[in-house]
């Protein structure tokens, strides 16, 4: 199991892609702040894309999004904040 902490600057009012991964391995993303920001996973490309795991951060509880190994599909981890700011998140990968 590997743990990585990342930080990114995100702009308000639009969905910002933090990471793009192929869903061929189990990966967890953990967020706590910024309060009021929305997080989601978008699988696929264009008209064939699906949005899953929509959540809103409350600034207190740690929220998690997982990308599974159910196929070779592109997964975008996205966040939409209320104001322009930095976001810290943790990535945990399972497996060898």
N, C-alpha and C positions, 0 to 999 in steps of 0.2 A: 504494500500500500504506500503510495507516494502522496505527500501533501505539499501544495504550492500556494503561497499567498500572493495575490496580484492586486494592483491598483490601477484605476483608469479614470480619465476625466470624461464625464458624460454631459451632454447638452439636454436642456429641458424641452418638453413638448414633442419629442420624437423617440422612436425606439432605437436605442443604441446597441449595436452588436458588440458584446464583450469578448466572446470566443466563438469560433466556428470549429466544430468537430464532426468527424464521421462516427456514426453510432455503431461502431464495431467493438466497443469496449465499455464497461460500466464506469461512468464518471459521475461524481456528485459535485455540485456547486453550492456553497453556503454563503448566505447574505444575512446581514442584520440591519444595516443602515444604508442609505438614508431613509428616514421615515417618510411614508407616503409614496415611495417609488414602487412601480409595478415591475415584476420580473416574469419571464416566460421562456419557453423553448419553442422555436419554430423549426419544424422538420420539413425537408423537401425544398423545392425550388418553384417560384412563380405560382401559377394557378394550382399546381399540385401540392402546395404546401399546406401544412396543418399546424395550428398553434395549440400547445398543450401546457399544462401546469401553471396556469395564470395565478399569480399571488401578489399581494400587496405587503410591503415591508412595514412593520410597526415600530421599528427602532429598539425593540426590547427582545422579542423572541428571534432566534436564529431560524431562518427559512432555508429550505433545501430544494434544489431542482436536480433531477437525475437524468442522465442520458444513458439509455440502455443499449444492449447489444442485439436488438431485434432485426437488424438488417444493415445494409450498407447505404444508409441515408444520411444526408448532411443535416446537422443540428446546429442551430444558432442560439446561443444563450444571449437574451436581450433584456435590457432594462430601460424604463421610461421614468425619469425623475421629475420632480416638481420644479426644481431650480438647477442651474448649471453647477456642477460640483464634482468632487472626486468620490469614487466608490471603491471600497476594499472588499474583496471576496476571496474565498478559499476554494481550491480545487483539490479533490481527493479522487485518485484513480485506484481501482481494484484490479487485482491480477498481477501477472509477472511483469 
